[in-house]
């Protein structure tokens, strides 16, 4: 149980990191299109 739990935690963290990275990338793209 512990092994699968930790594996699920790692997957959740990876997904969070990917979401965060995509959010930053989108922000940068919009910044280029609409410079503040």
Biopython code that builds the backbone (N, CA, C, O; Angstrom):
import numpy as np
from Bio.PDB.StructureBuilder import StructureBuilder

atoms = [
    (1, "UNK", "N", (0.840, -1.212, 0.000)),
    (1, "UNK", "CA", (0.000, 0.000, 0.000)),
    (1, "UNK", "C", (0.872, 1.258, 0.000)),
    (1, "UNK", "O", (0.635, 2.193, -0.766)),
    (2, "UNK", "N", (1.881, 1.263, 0.872)),
    (2, "UNK", "CA", (2.722, 2.467, 0.967)),
    (2, "UNK", "C", (3.389, 2.781, -0.369)),
    (2, "UNK", "O", (3.469, 3.939, -0.777)),
    (3, "UNK", "N", (3.872, 1.728, -1.050)),
    (3, "UNK", "CA", (4.576, 1.962, -2.313)),
    (3, "UNK", "C", (3.646, 2.624, -3.333)),
    (3, "UNK", "O", (4.027, 3.601, -3.978)),
    (4, "UNK", "N", (2.443, 2.101, -3.477)),
    (4, "UNK", "CA", (1.511, 2.671, -4.453)),
    (4, "UNK", "C", (1.108, 4.077, -4.029)),
    (4, "UNK", "O", (0.925, 4.951, -4.876)),
    (5, "UNK", "N", (0.968, 4.302, -2.716)),
    (5, "UNK", "CA", (0.600, 5.637, -2.228)),
    (5, "UNK", "C", (1.673, 6.643, -2.615)),
    (5, "UNK", "O", (1.372, 7.720, -3.130)),
    (6, "UNK", "N", (2.937, 6.279, -2.361)),
    (6, "UNK", "CA", (4.022, 7.210, -2.684)),
    (6, "UNK", "C", (4.094, 7.424, -4.192)),
    (6, "UNK", "O", (4.366, 8.532, -4.655)),
    (7, "UNK", "N", (3.850, 6.364, -4.952)),
    (7, "UNK", "CA", (3.882, 6.498, -6.415)),
    (7, "UNK", "C", (2.786, 7.466, -6.866)),
    (7, "UNK", "O", (3.016, 8.309, -7.733)),
    (8, "UNK", "N", (1.601, 7.343, -6.276)),
    (8, "UNK", "CA", (0.498, 8.240, -6.628)),
    (8, "UNK", "C", (0.863, 9.676, -6.251)),
    (8, "UNK", "O", (0.566, 10.609, -6.997)),
    (9, "UNK", "N", (1.506, 9.851, -5.096)),
    (9, "UNK", "CA", (1.926, 11.185, -4.671)),
    (9, "UNK", "C", (2.892, 11.784, -5.681)),
    (9, "UNK", "O", (2.782, 12.957, -6.039)),
    (10, "UNK", "N", (3.840, 10.971, -6.139)),
    (10, "UNK", "CA", (4.823, 11.462, -7.115)),
    (10, "UNK", "C", (4.107, 11.865, -8.398)),
    (10, "UNK", "O", (4.417, 12.903, -8.983)),
    (11, "UNK", "N", (3.152, 11.051, -8.836)),
    (11, "UNK", "CA", (2.403, 11.382, -10.055)),
    (11, "UNK", "C", (1.635, 12.685, -9.871)),
    (11, "UNK", "O", (1.607, 13.524, -10.771)),
    (12, "UNK", "N", (1.010, 12.854, -8.705)),
    (12, "UNK", "CA", (0.265, 14.090, -8.432)),
    (12, "UNK", "C", (1.203, 15.286, -8.482)),
    (12, "UNK", "O", (0.862, 16.324, -9.049)),
    (13, "UNK", "N", (2.393, 15.140, -7.884)),
    (13, "UNK", "CA", (3.357, 16.241, -7.881)),
    (13, "UNK", "C", (3.804, 16.554, -9.302)),
    (13, "UNK", "O", (3.931, 17.719, -9.677)),
    (14, "UNK", "N", (4.041, 15.509, -10.091)),
    (14, "UNK", "CA", (4.462, 15.728, -11.478)),
    (14, "UNK", "C", (3.382, 16.482, -12.240)),
    (14, "UNK", "O", (3.678, 17.415, -12.987)),
    (15, "UNK", "N", (2.135, 16.081, -12.052)),
    (15, "UNK", "CA", (1.031, 16.762, -12.740)),
    (15, "UNK", "C", (0.956, 18.223, -12.310)),
    (15, "UNK", "O", (0.726, 19.105, -13.137)),
    (16, "UNK", "N", (1.151, 18.480, -11.014)),
    (16, "UNK", "CA", (1.132, 19.860, -10.520)),
    (16, "UNK", "C", (2.248, 20.657, -11.178)),
    (16, "UNK", "O", (2.033, 21.787, -11.617)),
    (17, "UNK", "N", (3.443, 20.072, -11.249)),
    (17, "UNK", "CA", (4.575, 20.765, -11.863)),
    (17, "UNK", "C", (4.295, 21.064, -13.326)),
    (17, "UNK", "O", (4.615, 22.150, -13.811)),
    (18, "UNK", "N", (3.696, 20.103, -14.038)),
    (18, "UNK", "CA", (3.376, 20.306, -15.458)),
    (18, "UNK", "C", (2.355, 21.425, -15.596)),
    (18, "UNK", "O", (2.490, 22.286, -16.465)),
    (19, "UNK", "N", (1.329, 21.419, -14.739)),
    (19, "UNK", "CA", (0.320, 22.487, -14.774)),
    (19, "UNK", "C", (0.975, 23.836, -14.529)),
    (19, "UNK", "O", (0.680, 24.814, -15.217)),
    (20, "UNK", "N", (1.870, 23.884, -13.539)),
    (20, "UNK", "CA", (2.554, 25.135, -13.188)),
    (20, "UNK", "C", (3.409, 25.604, -14.365)),
    (20, "UNK", "O", (3.401, 26.785, -14.712)),
    (21, "UNK", "N", (4.152, 24.668, -14.981)),
    (21, "UNK", "CA", (5.008, 25.012, -16.121)),
    (21, "UNK", "C", (4.168, 25.531, -17.284)),
    (21, "UNK", "O", (4.516, 26.535, -17.905)),
    (22, "UNK", "N", (3.069, 24.853, -17.578)),
    (22, "UNK", "CA", (2.190, 25.303, -18.664)),
    (22, "UNK", "C", (1.634, 26.684, -18.361)),
    (22, "UNK", "O", (1.526, 27.517, -19.260)),
    (23, "UNK", "N", (1.281, 26.938, -17.104)),
    (23, "UNK", "CA", (0.740, 28.240, -16.703)),
    (23, "UNK", "C", (1.778, 29.332, -16.964)),
    (23, "UNK", "O", (1.448, 30.393, -17.493)),
    (24, "UNK", "N", (3.041, 29.065, -16.590)),
    (24, "UNK", "CA", (4.110, 30.052, -16.813)),
    (24, "UNK", "C", (4.309, 30.256, -18.310)),
    (24, "UNK", "O", (4.470, 31.387, -18.769)),
    (25, "UNK", "N", (4.298, 29.164, -19.070)),
    (25, "UNK", "CA", (4.521, 29.256, -20.513)),
    (25, "UNK", "C", (3.417, 30.095, -21.157)),
    (25, "UNK", "O", (3.694, 30.942, -22.006)),
    (26, "UNK", "N", (2.182, 29.861, -20.758)),
    (26, "UNK", "CA", (1.056, 30.629, -21.304)),
    (26, "UNK", "C", (1.222, 32.098, -20.938)),
    (26, "UNK", "O", (0.985, 32.981, -21.763)),
    (27, "UNK", "N", (1.632, 32.358, -19.699)),
    (27, "UNK", "CA", (1.832, 33.735, -19.251)),
    (27, "UNK", "C", (2.888, 34.414, -20.121)),
    (27, "UNK", "O", (2.713, 35.558, -20.541)),
    (28, "UNK", "N", (3.977, 33.707, -20.388)),
    (28, "UNK", "CA", (5.056, 34.286, -21.195)),
    (28, "UNK", "C", (4.566, 34.558, -22.614)),
    (28, "UNK", "O", (4.872, 35.598, -23.197)),
    (29, "UNK", "N", (3.809, 33.621, -23.160)),
    (29, "UNK", "CA", (3.278, 33.806, -24.521)),
    (29, "UNK", "C", (2.385, 35.039, -24.574)),
    (29, "UNK", "O", (2.505, 35.863, -25.481)),
    (30, "UNK", "N", (1.484, 35.161, -23.594)),
    (30, "UNK", "CA", (0.571, 36.305, -23.599)),
    (30, "UNK", "C", (1.350, 37.590, -23.367)),
    (30, "UNK", "O", (0.980, 38.644, -23.884)),
    (31, "UNK", "N", (2.434, 37.507, -22.587)),
    (31, "UNK", "CA", (3.237, 38.705, -22.331)),
    (31, "UNK", "C", (3.871, 39.185, -23.631)),
    (31, "UNK", "O", (3.971, 40.387, -23.874)),
    (32, "UNK", "N", (4.298, 38.236, -24.465)),
    (32, "UNK", "CA", (4.912, 38.610, -25.745)),
    (32, "UNK", "C", (3.864, 39.234, -26.665)),
    (32, "UNK", "O", (4.140, 40.214, -27.358)),
    (33, "UNK", "N", (2.665, 38.659, -26.665)),
    (33, "UNK", "CA", (1.612, 39.171, -27.543)),
    (33, "UNK", "C", (1.099, 40.511, -27.012)),
    (33, "UNK", "O", (0.903, 41.455, -27.776)),
    (34, "UNK", "N", (0.883, 40.583, -25.693)),
    (34, "UNK", "CA", (0.389, 41.826, -25.077)),
    (34, "UNK", "C", (1.422, 42.338, -24.075)),
    (34, "UNK", "O", (1.293, 42.079, -22.879)),
    (35, "UNK", "N", (2.434, 43.052, -24.536)),
    (35, "UNK", "CA", (3.438, 43.547, -23.581)),
    (35, "UNK", "C", (2.822, 44.549, -22.611)),
    (35, "UNK", "O", (2.143, 45.490, -23.022)),
    (36, "UNK", "N", (3.064, 44.338, -21.329)),
    (36, "UNK", "CA", (2.469, 45.221, -20.317)),
    (36, "UNK", "C", (3.184, 46.573, -20.308)),
    (36, "UNK", "O", (2.830, 47.454, -19.524)),
]
sb = StructureBuilder()
sb.init_structure("model")
sb.init_model(0)
sb.init_chain("A")
sb.init_seg("    ")
for serial, (resi, resn, name, xyz) in enumerate(atoms, 1):
    if name == "N":
        sb.init_residue(resn, " ", resi, " ")
    sb.init_atom(name, np.array(xyz, "f"), 0.0, 1.0, " ", f" {name:<3s}", serial, name[0])
structure = sb.get_structure()
